Amino acid sequence: MRSSILLALAWFVELSGVAASPLAEGAVCAGQETLSETYIGENKNVKVEFATCPDVASSSFKQRDALEARQTNVCATTCQRNCFLPAGGGPDPNECHVIADALKFESQNTGALFQIGTGTNNTVVLTYSSCKTFFVNQDFGDLVYCRTNWASTIDNLAFNCQSTQNAHGGNCVATDQRWFIQVQNRDA
């Protein structure tokens, strides 16, 4: 159990330091591969990528023991907001709001819930103009999350973690560290 927590923490630290690491332009993680891509929203102007991060030791992910089964629907679970300091290089919060609106539109027209896999299929990336947000599943099993909750978290991070608050984006990490949502500049 302790080693799995350390692995998750190490992976989180690696992804949180994305702005400081030498990644390909716009990549969420080292070795990121886009598995599929589409566009959402009323105007189909928000890019959605289902990504994999094979260089983040995804082979060390394993299935949970049946005795450790957890709730897979993590909608409305709490997360802790962290702003990335100092100011400079963050996304335009109004452009992040376009992503939030696209998620709300999809919630009304496609469904409120989405499933996110684990291991190599653990990241969903949304991009519009200067804003990029992603949801990362750090658990050992699939999770279900709400599009409307993601939209609210995007607005919270984008408007509360910007240059006027001496920040350049941020993330919100689940209290049990099973998942996190990050908002940053598209090219960070």
trRosetta pair geometry for C-beta under 8 A, 3 or more apart (Angstrom, degrees):
i j d omega theta_ij theta_ji phi_ij phi_ji
1 4 5.8 -57 -152 35 31 110
1 5 6.6 31 151 -18 65 104
2 5 5.7 -54 -151 35 34 111
2 6 6.4 33 152 -18 66 106
3 6 5.5 -52 -146 38 35 112
3 7 6.3 40 153 -23 66 103
4 7 5.5 -48 -145 34 33 114
4 8 6.4 34 154 -17 64 104
4 140 7.1 -33 -157 -55 133 125
5 8 5.8 -54 -149 38 31 110
5 9 6.2 31 152 -18 65 109
5 177 7.6 83 -145 74 79 142
6 9 5.6 -55 -145 39 31 112
6 10 6.1 33 155 -20 66 105
7 10 5.8 -54 -146 36 29 110
7 11 6.3 28 155 -18 64 107
7 57 7.0 -116 -155 101 108 136
7 60 6.0 -142 -142 118 147 135
8 11 5.7 -55 -147 37 30 111
8 12 6.3 33 152 -21 64 106
8 138 4.8 95 -147 165 102 120
8 177 5.7 113 137 134 130 119
9 12 5.6 -51 -146 35 31 113
9 13 6.4 33 154 -20 64 104
9 177 7.1 -11 -78 -177 71 157
10 13 5.7 -52 -148 35 31 111
10 14 6.5 33 152 -20 63 104
11 14 5.6 -52 -151 34 32 113
11 15 6.4 23 155 -11 66 107
11 56 5.4 78 -132 176 100 116
11 57 7.3 -120 -83 53 105 103
11 138 6.2 163 88 -129 130 108
12 15 6.0 -61 -147 43 30 103
12 16 5.9 30 156 -22 67 111
12 138 6.5 -2 -65 -99 96 155
12 173 6.9 53 -152 -122 137 131
12 177 6.7 -69 -56 -160 152 110
12 180 6.7 94 -130 -3 105 145
13 16 5.7 -54 -139 37 28 112
13 17 6.3 19 162 -11 62 111
14 17 6.3 -69 -152 41 24 103
14 18 8.0 64 144 -65 54 69
14 21 7.6 36 -168 -55 70 156
14 29 7.0 56 128 -137 107 98
14 30 7.6 -72 173 7 120 108
14 56 6.3 173 91 -124 149 103
15 18 5.9 -1 -172 -49 45 106
15 28 6.9 3 -143 161 100 85
15 29 5.8 -39 -101 -89 87 102
15 53 7.9 -40 -86 -123 109 170
15 56 7.6 18 -55 -116 97 146
15 136 6.3 15 -178 -55 171 172
15 180 7.8 153 97 68 135 130
15 182 7.3 -151 146 -29 107 153
16 82 7.9 -9 -140 95 127 143
16 171 6.5 -101 -113 10 91 149
16 182 7.6 -167 -107 -100 60 136
17 20 4.9 -55 -178 47 88 108
17 21 5.6 88 121 -32 93 104
18 21 5.9 -63 -140 33 30 109
18 23 6.3 -18 -162 -4 80 148
18 27 7.8 -150 -158 100 111 72
18 28 6.5 -51 -123 -167 148 41
18 29 7.0 -78 -104 -84 110 49
18 182 7.9 98 18 149 139 162
18 184 7.1 -159 80 13 126 176
18 188 6.5 83 113 128 102 93
19 84 6.9 104 7 179 147 153
19 89 7.4 112 -149 122 133 143
19 168 7.6 93 -113 103 164 125
19 184 6.8 -151 -65 -156 108 139
19 185 8.0 76 -108 40 112 103
19 188 4.5 -33 -103 -178 90 109
21 30 6.8 -85 147 -58 139 101
23 27 4.1 -134 162 68 117 116
23 28 7.9 -146 180 58 159 13
23 29 7.1 -155 -119 161 137 9
23 30 6.0 -121 -105 -83 91 58
23 32 7.5 43 -166 1 119 115
24 27 4.3 81 61 -27 83 129
24 32 7.2 -128 47 44 115 102
25 187 5.7 -23 -166 -149 92 87
26 127 7.7 18 -159 -107 116 151
26 132 7.2 168 -150 -80 79 155
26 186 6.1 -14 -114 159 95 74
26 187 5.7 -46 -69 -114 74 50
27 30 7.4 81 133 -89 139 25
27 32 4.3 173 -155 25 99 132
28 32 5.4 113 44 -95 79 146
28 51 6.2 121 32 94 132 161
28 53 7.0 -92 93 -78 100 118
28 123 5.9 169 97 177 157 150
28 125 5.7 -136 -47 -88 136 128
28 132 7.9 -153 -83 154 90 131
28 134 5.3 44 -120 -29 139 171
28 136 7.9 174 163 -74 134 115
29 32 5.0 123 58 -65 72 96
29 51 7.8 148 29 135 103 129
29 53 3.8 9 81 -126 148 127
29 55 7.0 -179 140 61 101 98
29 56 5.6 -35 176 -47 142 126
29 123 7.3 -158 0 -55 124 164
30 53 7.3 77 60 -161 54 95
30 55 4.4 -82 106 89 96 142
30 56 7.1 137 55 -59 88 79
31 53 6.3 102 80 -162 92 55
31 54 5.2 -98 137 60 132 80
31 55 3.2 130 10 -12 142 118
31 56 7.5 -157 55 -21 117 72
32 51 5.4 -10 -165 -174 100 128
32 52 7.2 149 -152 77 52 45
32 53 5.7 -23 -95 -97 67 73
32 123 7.8 -70 -132 75 105 153
33 51 6.6 151 77 -157 42 74
33 52 5.0 -15 60 59 95 96
33 53 8.0 -178 21 -79 72 29
33 54 6.7 21 6 -5 118 109
34 37 5.7 18 166 -54 131 106
34 49 4.7 -68 -132 -160 108 119
34 50 7.3 101 -164 68 65 48
34 51 5.4 -44 -103 -99 53 82
35 49 7.8 122 39 177 64 76
35 50 4.8 -56 62 99 107 94
35 51 6.4 176 3 -105 87 23
35 52 5.8 79 -45 -17 112 102
35 121 6.7 -12 -9 -115 166 88
36 49 7.3 166 85 -151 46 52
36 50 4.8 19 49 38 89 110
37 47 6.6 -14 -165 -169 100 96
37 48 6.9 156 -153 84 50 56
37 49 5.1 -12 -101 -102 83 76
37 50 7.8 -141 -67 20 43 68
38 47 7.8 155 86 -154 32 53
38 48 5.2 -16 65 60 78 105
39 44 4.2 74 118 -179 119 80
39 45 6.6 44 -172 -55 121 10
39 46 6.4 134 -160 66 71 45
39 47 5.8 -39 -99 -96 77 49
39 48 6.8 166 -101 12 22 85
40 44 6.8 -65 -150 -122 3 54
40 46 5.2 -42 65 72 78 103
40 48 5.4 49 -7 -27 111 127
40 102 5.0 111 108 170 93 112
40 103 7.6 61 117 -79 138 45
40 105 7.3 160 157 81 91 108
40 106 5.0 -9 -173 -67 130 128
40 126 7.8 -53 43 -126 119 110
41 44 6.0 -175 64 -70 79 21
41 45 5.6 -61 72 41 139 70
41 46 4.6 101 -23 10 127 107
41 98 7.4 14 -126 166 155 81
41 101 6.8 60 -135 104 108 84
41 102 3.1 -55 -81 -120 102 100
41 105 5.4 89 -139 53 47 144
41 106 7.2 -50 -69 -40 40 94
42 101 7.7 -50 5 141 107 105
42 102 7.4 -129 5 -110 65 65
42 105 5.0 -128 -43 -132 80 155
45 98 7.2 -54 95 165 115 126
45 102 7.4 -133 64 -86 72 132
45 128 6.4 67 127 -126 88 109
46 98 6.6 178 -75 130 109 92
46 99 5.3 130 -132 -113 134 67
46 102 3.9 -98 8 -18 149 179
46 126 5.7 4 169 -168 110 100
46 127 7.1 158 -165 72 64 39
46 128 4.8 -44 -110 -63 77 114
47 125 7.9 -12 112 112 91 87
47 126 6.9 153 81 -155 55 47
47 127 4.5 -16 60 58 108 94
47 128 7.1 168 17 -69 76 58
48 124 6.8 -17 -164 -172 92 95
48 125 7.3 146 -158 80 42 54
48 126 5.7 -12 -99 -99 68 75
49 124 7.3 158 81 -159 51 47
49 125 4.3 -11 58 59 101 105
49 126 8.0 -168 22 -71 70 32
49 127 7.5 24 -2 -1 108 109
50 121 6.7 3 168 -157 109 87
50 123 7.4 137 -164 85 46 59
50 124 5.9 -22 -104 -105 63 72
50 125 8.0 -172 -79 21 17 78
51 123 4.4 -40 70 85 97 112
51 124 7.4 165 19 -95 83 21
51 125 5.5 35 -9 -7 128 117
51 134 7.8 -36 35 -138 130 131
52 58 7.2 -22 -174 -55 95 165
52 120 4.2 12 -144 177 123 78
52 121 6.0 -34 -87 -80 96 43
52 122 7.4 83 -121 24 58 71
52 123 7.1 173 -85 32 21 103
53 56 4.3 20 128 5 113 123
53 58 6.6 143 84 -52 69 117
53 120 7.6 -162 46 -137 47 53
53 122 7.1 -64 24 58 100 103
53 123 6.2 71 -22 -11 107 139
54 58 5.6 -75 -127 19 46 126
54 120 6.0 17 -85 -122 79 103
57 60 4.6 1 157 10 103 118
58 61 5.6 -27 -170 2 57 115
58 119 4.8 93 -177 -171 104 66
58 120 4.8 96 157 -70 159 69
58 122 7.6 -173 -119 4 115 126
61 118 5.9 -178 178 148 147 104
61 119 4.2 -153 69 -92 148 80
61 140 5.9 171 -166 -128 86 72
62 140 6.1 -15 75 -153 52 124
63 140 6.3 130 -146 153 18 107
63 141 6.8 61 -145 -82 65 89
64 68 4.6 -124 -177 86 106 109
64 69 6.4 137 114 -87 131 44
64 70 7.1 -115 -147 4 172 94
64 139 8.0 -23 -51 167 123 94
64 140 4.7 132 -55 89 82 123
64 141 5.3 -52 0 -35 116 117
65 68 4.7 78 60 9 84 104
66 69 5.9 -4 -167 -40 45 107
70 139 7.4 -117 62 -154 140 136
70 141 7.2 166 47 45 97 129
70 178 7.8 -148 117 -103 158 152
71 74 6.9 128 111 -75 100 65
72 141 6.5 -85 -104 116 105 115
72 142 6.0 26 -154 95 127 77
72 143 5.7 -162 -171 -122 71 42
72 144 5.4 68 129 4 89 94
73 113 7.4 -48 -127 -129 103 131
73 143 7.7 133 -99 -171 20 65
73 144 4.4 -29 -103 71 66 116
73 145 7.9 160 -156 -76 55 33
74 77 4.6 -51 -174 8 81 132
74 143 5.4 -18 7 -165 120 116
74 144 6.9 150 18 69 67 56
74 145 5.7 -25 69 -90 89 81
74 174 6.8 -30 -179 -114 139 143
74 178 6.6 -157 -96 88 155 131
74 179 6.3 143 94 18 160 137
75 112 8.0 37 -113 140 150 109
75 113 7.1 -79 -57 -105 131 91
75 144 7.0 -40 -30 116 95 85
75 145 5.9 142 -77 -150 68 44
75 146 3.9 71 -125 -22 114 110
75 149 5.6 174 -150 -14 74 147
76 146 7.0 34 -32 12 74 138
76 149 6.1 -131 -63 -95 51 138
77 174 5.9 24 115 -138 121 106
77 175 7.3 -127 161 23 99 96
77 176 7.8 -49 169 17 139 106
78 174 7.4 114 90 -146 47 59
78 175 5.3 32 87 -24 96 119
79 153 7.0 26 53 -121 137 130
79 172 3.9 82 118 155 129 95
79 173 5.6 163 -164 74 96 23
79 174 4.9 -52 -99 -83 90 40
79 175 6.7 -140 -105 -31 36 66
79 179 7.9 -73 -95 89 126 83
79 180 6.9 135 -150 -123 133 64
79 181 7.0 85 119 23 173 98
80 172 6.6 168 73 -155 31 62
80 173 5.4 -23 53 59 88 83
80 175 6.5 101 -27 -86 98 67
81 156 6.6 -111 -94 137 137 117
81 157 6.5 -167 -138 -92 107 79
81 160 6.9 6 173 96 153 135
81 161 7.3 -151 177 -51 110 121
81 170 6.2 45 -175 136 82 139
81 171 7.7 174 -146 94 48 36
81 172 5.0 -23 -91 -99 61 88
82 170 5.3 -176 93 -165 52 102
82 171 5.5 -5 57 59 99 76
82 172 7.4 172 16 -86 71 37
82 173 6.8 19 -1 -2 119 106
83 157 7.8 168 -95 -151 73 75
83 160 7.0 -118 -77 123 121 80
83 161 3.7 -169 -119 -124 96 100
83 165 6.3 -90 -149 116 165 123
83 166 8.0 92 128 85 136 68
83 167 3.7 -64 172 -115 117 151
83 169 7.6 156 -153 99 64 29
83 170 4.1 -61 -108 -81 44 133
84 90 7.8 160 66 -89 107 104
84 161 6.8 70 23 178 68 122
84 167 5.7 109 63 -164 52 90
84 168 5.3 -63 91 64 105 75
84 169 5.2 4 30 75 122 75
84 170 5.4 -167 -9 -87 76 59
84 171 7.8 63 -44 -6 99 82
84 184 7.3 28 15 -105 150 99
85 166 6.1 17 -129 132 94 93
85 167 5.7 -60 -84 -104 57 69
85 168 7.8 126 -117 14 16 83
86 166 5.7 -57 -156 178 72 87
86 167 7.5 -116 -177 -96 26 32
86 168 7.3 46 99 -13 39 106
87 90 7.3 -67 -156 -6 61 118
87 162 7.8 41 -131 146 95 44
87 163 4.0 84 -162 -138 116 70
87 164 7.9 112 -117 -17 134 18
87 165 7.7 154 -87 75 103 45
87 166 4.6 -91 -40 -145 102 39
87 167 6.0 5 -90 21 63 18
87 168 6.0 127 -155 -52 32 86
88 163 6.4 80 -56 -108 37 108
88 168 5.5 -40 70 -75 43 130
89 168 4.6 29 71 -155 81 143
89 169 8.0 -63 107 -3 81 107
89 185 5.3 -90 161 -18 74 151
89 188 6.4 105 155 -88 115 111
90 161 7.1 -171 -134 124 145 78
90 162 5.3 -170 104 -132 152 62
90 163 6.0 -162 32 -42 122 79
90 167 6.5 64 -67 117 146 68
90 168 3.6 -154 -56 -151 90 56
90 169 4.7 178 -128 -34 93 75
90 184 7.2 -103 -133 -150 64 48
90 185 5.8 -153 -148 -53 20 95
91 95 6.0 -114 170 72 103 113
91 96 5.5 104 113 -53 130 106
91 129 8.0 117 -158 98 103 87
91 130 4.6 160 -140 120 76 92
91 131 3.8 97 -176 -95 148 70
91 132 7.0 -174 -69 17 140 59
91 158 6.5 -58 84 -130 109 100
91 169 6.2 67 9 -82 91 105
91 183 6.6 -102 34 165 131 92
91 184 6.5 115 -22 139 109 22
91 185 5.0 175 -59 -95 73 51
91 186 6.7 97 -99 -25 109 73
92 95 4.2 74 75 6 102 109
92 96 7.1 -173 91 -9 53 82
92 129 6.9 -36 43 113 118 126
92 130 4.9 87 7 55 92 132
92 131 6.6 -94 54 -48 66 101
93 96 5.2 -50 -149 36 40 116
93 97 6.4 50 149 -28 66 98
93 131 8.0 97 -112 -88 21 131
93 155 7.8 76 -174 -145 99 54
93 158 3.9 137 -129 148 79 100
93 159 4.7 99 -159 -79 148 62
93 162 5.5 -67 -44 -64 116 142
94 97 5.3 -43 -152 26 36 118
94 98 7.4 49 146 -25 59 91
95 98 5.6 -34 -161 16 43 116
95 99 7.6 44 143 -13 60 94
95 128 5.7 -166 174 107 89 97
95 129 4.2 -102 -150 70 137 127
95 130 5.2 101 66 44 160 85
95 131 4.4 175 110 -10 99 116
96 99 5.6 -48 -164 31 45 113
96 100 6.6 47 140 -19 69 102
96 128 7.6 157 -98 61 29 107
96 131 4.0 -177 -77 -135 69 153
96 133 6.8 95 -143 -43 97 119
96 154 5.4 -166 167 167 103 101
96 155 7.1 161 118 -91 106 43
96 157 7.7 -119 174 83 155 89
96 158 3.5 -167 77 -100 156 153
96 183 5.9 39 -132 -156 139 128
97 100 5.1 -47 -148 36 42 117
97 101 6.3 46 151 -20 68 100
97 154 7.6 160 -92 120 37 110
97 155 6.0 58 -103 -102 80 91
97 158 6.8 -148 -47 88 70 154
98 101 5.7 -51 -149 36 31 112
98 102 6.5 36 150 -22 63 104
98 128 4.8 -130 91 128 120 159
98 129 7.2 73 43 12 146 115
98 131 7.5 151 48 45 97 137
99 102 5.5 -53 -150 34 33 114
99 103 6.6 35 151 -19 65 102
99 126 5.0 118 -152 133 123 126
99 127 7.7 -56 -93 -145 126 3
99 128 5.0 -165 -61 12 89 124
99 131 5.9 -128 -13 109 129 129
99 133 5.9 149 132 18 159 125
99 151 7.7 -169 117 -118 70 72
99 154 5.8 -128 92 -172 111 160
100 103 5.8 -54 -153 34 32 111
100 104 6.6 32 150 -17 65 105
100 150 8.0 -165 -119 114 68 70
100 151 3.9 105 -157 -158 77 82
100 152 7.4 113 -146 -52 120 24
100 154 4.5 -163 -74 78 98 127
100 155 5.1 42 -89 -48 164 94
100 158 8.0 -119 -32 14 124 140
101 104 5.6 -54 -149 37 35 112
101 105 6.3 39 151 -22 67 103
101 151 7.4 117 -47 -144 22 124
102 105 5.5 -49 -147 34 33 115
102 106 6.4 32 153 -17 64 104
102 126 7.4 174 81 -164 131 132
102 128 7.4 159 -8 -53 143 141
103 106 5.7 -53 -147 38 32 110
103 107 6.3 40 151 -26 64 104
103 126 7.4 -33 -61 -109 105 169
103 147 4.4 -170 179 178 91 95
103 148 7.0 169 130 -81 104 32
103 150 5.5 -128 -159 85 158 107
103 151 4.1 -165 80 -68 126 102
103 154 7.4 142 10 5 145 142
104 107 5.4 -49 -149 30 32 118
104 108 6.7 27 154 -14 63 104
104 147 7.0 174 -78 128 30 106
104 148 6.1 67 -105 -106 74 77
104 151 5.1 66 -49 -102 86 170
105 108 6.0 -62 -155 39 30 106
105 109 6.1 -6 160 8 67 118
106 109 6.1 -75 -133 54 28 91
106 110 4.7 -19 -174 24 75 122
106 111 7.8 -30 151 46 77 49
106 147 5.5 -135 86 -154 103 162
107 110 7.2 -38 -80 53 13 81
107 111 7.0 -56 -146 109 43 24
107 112 4.8 44 -156 -108 94 57
107 146 7.4 44 -118 180 125 79
107 147 4.0 -159 -71 76 100 126
107 148 5.1 65 -108 -49 169 87
107 151 7.6 -84 -19 -15 136 135
111 114 7.6 134 91 -66 101 65
111 147 7.9 123 99 -4 54 127
112 146 5.4 -17 161 -141 93 88
112 147 6.0 -139 -161 28 44 95
112 148 6.3 -30 -147 -4 95 106
113 144 5.3 1 -170 -178 118 108
113 145 7.1 147 -149 77 68 28
113 146 6.0 -46 -95 -97 60 57
113 147 7.4 -134 -79 -13 12 84
114 124 7.4 47 125 -68 142 169
114 144 7.2 168 83 -151 32 64
114 145 6.3 -24 61 63 80 76
114 147 6.2 81 -12 -60 109 90
115 142 5.7 8 -175 177 105 120
115 143 7.2 162 -153 86 60 40
115 144 5.3 -33 -97 -97 71 75
116 121 7.6 -169 -177 131 61 82
116 122 6.5 74 157 -150 101 45
116 123 7.8 71 -164 -67 122 9
116 124 5.8 -102 -107 -21 119 113
116 135 6.2 -128 -73 113 162 116
116 137 4.6 173 116 -38 115 128
116 142 6.8 164 82 -156 43 72
116 143 5.4 -13 59 62 93 88
116 144 7.8 164 17 -92 72 28
116 145 6.6 3 2 11 116 110
116 179 7.9 99 74 -120 141 129
117 120 7.8 -17 113 72 126 55
117 121 3.4 23 70 93 135 111
117 122 6.0 -98 93 -76 69 54
117 137 6.8 -175 91 51 30 151
117 142 5.4 -39 -117 -103 45 91
118 121 7.0 24 46 64 22 76
118 122 5.3 36 -139 -88 31 107
118 137 5.4 -102 -94 117 67 125
118 139 6.1 -87 -102 85 124 70
118 140 6.1 79 -173 -176 158 21
118 141 5.8 -110 -25 -146 148 5
118 142 5.9 -116 -17 -69 96 46
118 143 7.8 99 -64 -9 93 83
119 122 6.2 158 52 -38 26 113
122 136 6.1 45 138 -161 96 66
122 137 4.3 -122 -156 58 90 92
122 138 7.4 97 175 -72 138 35
123 134 5.7 3 -170 -179 97 123
123 135 7.2 162 -150 80 49 52
123 136 5.2 -8 -103 -104 84 75
123 137 7.5 -137 -65 19 44 75
124 134 6.4 168 84 -152 48 70
124 135 4.8 3 52 49 99 99
125 132 6.6 -12 -170 -168 97 100
125 133 7.5 161 -154 87 51 42
125 134 4.4 -21 -101 -98 68 106
126 132 7.2 158 84 -155 51 51
126 133 5.1 -10 60 62 99 90
126 134 7.1 174 19 -83 66 51
127 131 7.0 168 -149 95 50 58
127 132 4.8 -9 -103 -105 85 80
127 133 7.9 -178 -76 25 45 59
127 186 5.7 85 -149 -125 108 103
128 131 5.5 -2 65 61 77 100
129 186 7.1 -144 115 -39 36 142
130 185 6.0 -45 174 -143 87 75
130 186 5.4 -133 -164 -4 32 110
131 158 6.9 -2 -127 -112 131 128
131 183 6.8 -22 -161 -163 97 93
131 185 7.5 -71 -103 -124 36 33
131 186 6.3 21 46 -54 12 90
132 183 7.4 155 85 -153 49 47
132 184 5.6 -27 68 70 96 76
132 185 6.9 22 21 118 100 22
132 186 4.6 126 -34 -107 106 51
132 188 7.4 -151 44 37 127 94
133 150 7.7 133 136 175 137 102
133 154 5.3 -42 -91 -110 164 107
133 157 7.9 130 -113 68 114 139
133 181 6.5 7 -177 -178 104 92
133 182 6.5 176 -148 88 58 51
133 183 4.8 -15 -98 -98 93 71
133 184 7.7 145 -88 20 46 61
134 181 7.2 -179 90 -148 39 54
134 182 5.5 -3 53 52 82 94
135 145 6.5 -148 -167 56 151 160
135 150 6.3 -56 -67 -117 129 126
135 179 6.6 2 -176 -178 85 116
135 180 7.7 -177 -148 93 49 37
135 181 5.3 -18 -99 -100 72 80
136 179 6.3 167 86 -154 54 66
136 180 5.5 -3 53 56 100 78
136 181 7.9 179 17 -82 71 33
136 182 7.4 23 -4 -2 111 106
137 142 7.4 -20 -166 -141 162 36
137 143 5.0 -176 -121 18 118 119
137 178 7.3 -19 -157 154 64 77
137 179 5.4 -26 -110 -102 48 98
138 177 6.2 -57 85 151 142 75
138 178 5.8 -173 68 -174 85 29
138 179 5.9 -177 19 -85 83 36
138 180 7.0 33 -13 0 122 89
139 143 5.8 110 32 -52 136 113
139 178 4.2 19 -65 -160 103 97
139 179 6.7 -31 -18 -51 99 82
143 178 6.8 136 -85 143 140 116
143 179 6.0 -111 70 -60 175 135
145 149 6.5 -112 177 66 89 123
145 150 6.4 81 137 -50 121 107
145 179 7.2 -160 -70 147 136 170
146 149 4.1 84 73 5 105 106
146 150 6.8 -170 94 -8 57 81
147 150 5.7 -55 -152 36 35 112
147 151 6.4 40 150 -23 66 104
148 151 5.4 -48 -148 33 35 117
148 152 6.5 37 153 -19 65 102
149 152 5.7 -52 -150 35 34 111
149 153 6.4 33 152 -18 65 106
150 153 5.7 -57 -149 38 32 112
150 154 6.4 39 151 -25 66 103
150 181 6.2 177 -135 -114 79 144
151 154 5.7 -51 -150 30 30 114
151 155 6.7 26 155 -14 63 104
152 155 5.9 -56 -152 38 32 108
152 156 6.2 34 151 -21 66 108
153 156 5.5 -53 -145 37 33 115
153 157 6.2 26 159 -14 67 107
153 172 5.2 -116 -158 33 118 152
153 181 4.9 69 127 80 144 155
154 157 6.2 -62 -147 41 26 104
154 158 5.9 19 161 -16 65 115
154 181 7.3 -97 -66 159 66 132
154 183 5.8 128 -139 -84 65 128
155 158 5.9 -58 -135 41 26 108
155 159 5.9 3 173 0 64 116
156 159 6.8 -73 -143 46 16 94
156 160 5.8 -19 173 13 58 125
156 172 7.3 50 88 -62 125 141
157 160 6.5 -76 -129 53 18 91
157 161 5.1 -25 -173 22 64 125
157 169 7.0 28 158 -165 109 58
157 170 4.9 -149 -153 67 100 97
157 171 7.1 26 -123 -95 142 16
157 172 6.3 -118 -66 -30 118 104
157 181 7.3 -150 -24 113 148 103
157 182 7.8 177 -173 -161 165 30
157 183 4.1 145 110 22 132 133
158 161 7.0 -51 -98 52 11 85
158 162 6.8 35 170 -58 49 108
158 169 7.8 -12 -104 -118 55 65
158 183 5.3 -106 -66 164 76 157
159 162 6.6 -34 -145 -10 23 121
160 165 6.2 40 176 -29 47 166
160 170 7.6 -52 92 30 85 146
161 165 6.1 -87 -116 73 26 134
161 167 4.2 -86 -169 116 66 148
161 168 7.6 -39 150 61 88 15
161 169 5.6 31 122 175 119 13
161 170 3.5 -116 -131 -7 168 121
161 183 7.0 133 67 74 128 114
162 165 5.9 86 55 23 54 96
162 167 6.1 32 19 72 8 90
162 168 7.6 51 -141 -106 38 32
162 169 7.9 47 -91 -60 53 40
163 166 7.2 32 -167 -91 41 21
163 167 7.0 -129 -80 59 26 47
163 168 6.9 37 -75 -84 72 69
167 170 6.1 -7 173 -51 140 107
168 184 7.4 43 134 -141 81 76
168 185 6.9 -30 171 -23 100 110
168 188 7.8 147 140 -93 115 147
169 182 7.2 48 159 175 115 82
169 183 5.1 -152 -152 104 92 70
169 184 3.9 80 179 -104 169 56
169 185 6.4 -120 -40 -17 135 66
169 188 7.1 -128 15 12 155 166
170 182 7.3 -140 119 -145 32 66
170 183 6.3 10 54 54 58 91
171 180 5.3 28 171 168 121 119
171 181 6.4 168 -157 88 73 46
171 182 4.0 -28 -99 -99 101 77
171 183 7.2 172 -86 18 49 62
172 180 6.4 171 83 -156 46 75
172 181 5.0 -1 51 55 96 94
172 182 7.9 -169 20 -77 59 41
173 177 6.0 1 171 -108 109 67
173 179 8.0 177 -151 98 51 43
173 180 4.3 -22 -105 -102 65 114
174 177 5.9 -168 75 -66 85 13
174 178 5.1 -42 78 43 151 75
174 179 4.9 67 -17 53 130 71
174 180 6.4 -125 -2 -74 76 60
177 180 7.6 -13 -146 -48 57 102
184 188 4.5 -96 154 53 121 141
185 188 4.2 105 62 -29 92 107
